[in-house]
Each structure stands twice: as structure tokens, then as C-alpha cells.
């Protein structure tokens, strides 16, 4: 059975939707880093932080779903 990292690498190279999700996830992570780098976060910054974390989590759920679907495909099962 393929390890999770191998599955991610395969999906990154073979699946444009997975690549898009990973790219968006990275953009949200970068924006969160920028927010956290501020010396003082405004109320709007805190709201943005919550929104970005929710979006990141949604993307991670979608990516994990694609990984699980890949694992469950008969062509990727090793007996």
C-alpha cells in the first residue's frame, strides 16, 4: 500500500484539482503567517484569521477526501 506522502506526490503530478487545492491551501497559510507577523492585530484581522483557518480546513478536508478515494480505488490496492 502506498504511503500518504507517495499518494500526495502522485496526486500533485496527476490531478489538476488536487494541485489547485494544495495551492489555495498554501495561499491561505501564507496569509495567516502575514497576519500573525503583525505586532497588533485589529478586530478585522482576527475575523480574517478565523475565516482563513476555516477555508484552510475545508481545503484540507477536500484533499484528505481525494487521498482516501485514491486509496480505495481497486487499481491502487495491493493484496
C-alpha positions as CSV (number, residue, x, y, z in Angstrom):
1,X,0.0,0.0,0.0
2,X,1.3,3.5,-0.9
3,X,2.3,5.8,1.9
4,X,0.3,9.1,2.3
5,X,3.3,11.1,1.0
6,X,3.5,9.0,-2.1
7,X,-0.2,9.4,-2.7
8,X,0.1,13.2,-2.3
9,X,3.0,13.3,-4.8
10,X,1.1,11.2,-7.3
11,X,-2.0,13.4,-7.0
12,X,0.1,16.5,-7.3
13,X,1.5,15.3,-10.6
14,X,-1.6,13.6,-12.0
15,X,-4.6,15.6,-10.7
16,X,-5.0,19.3,-11.5
17,X,-7.8,19.7,-8.9
18,X,-5.6,18.4,-6.1
19,X,-2.8,20.7,-7.3
20,X,-5.3,23.6,-7.2
21,X,-6.4,22.7,-3.6
22,X,-2.8,22.5,-2.4
23,X,-2.0,25.9,-4.0
24,X,-5.0,27.5,-2.4
25,X,-4.2,25.9,1.0
26,X,-0.7,27.4,0.7
27,X,-2.0,30.8,-0.1
28,X,-4.2,30.8,3.0
29,X,-1.3,29.6,5.1
30,X,0.8,32.4,3.8
31,X,-1.9,35.0,4.5
32,X,-2.2,33.6,8.1
33,X,1.5,34.0,8.6
34,X,1.3,37.6,7.4
35,X,-1.5,38.2,9.9
36,X,0.5,36.6,12.8
37,X,3.6,38.6,11.9
38,X,1.7,41.9,12.8
39,X,2.6,43.4,16.2
40,X,-1.0,44.3,16.7
41,X,-4.0,42.6,15.1
42,X,-7.1,44.6,14.6
43,X,-10.6,43.2,15.1
44,X,-10.8,42.7,11.3
45,X,-7.5,40.8,11.4
46,X,-9.0,38.5,13.9
47,X,-12.1,37.9,11.8
48,X,-9.9,37.3,8.8
49,X,-7.8,34.8,10.8
50,X,-10.9,32.8,11.7
51,X,-12.1,32.9,8.0
52,X,-8.7,31.8,6.7
53,X,-8.5,29.0,9.2
54,X,-11.9,27.7,8.2
55,X,-11.1,27.9,4.5
56,X,-7.8,26.1,5.1
57,X,-9.6,23.3,7.0
58,X,-12.2,23.0,4.2
59,X,-9.4,22.6,1.6
60,X,-7.6,20.1,3.8
61,X,-10.8,18.1,4.2
62,X,-11.2,18.0,0.4
63,X,-7.6,16.9,-0.1
64,X,-7.9,14.2,2.5
65,X,-11.1,13.0,0.8
66,X,-9.3,12.8,-2.5
67,X,-6.4,10.9,-0.8
68,X,-8.9,8.4,0.7
69,X,-10.7,8.0,-2.6
70,X,-7.4,7.2,-4.3
71,X,-6.6,4.7,-1.6
72,X,-9.9,2.9,-2.0
73,X,-9.7,2.6,-5.8
74,X,-9.2,-1.1,-6.7
75,X,-6.4,-0.3,-9.1
76,X,-4.3,1.0,-6.1
77,X,-5.0,-1.9,-3.8
78,X,-2.2,-4.4,-3.2
79,X,-3.1,-7.8,-1.9
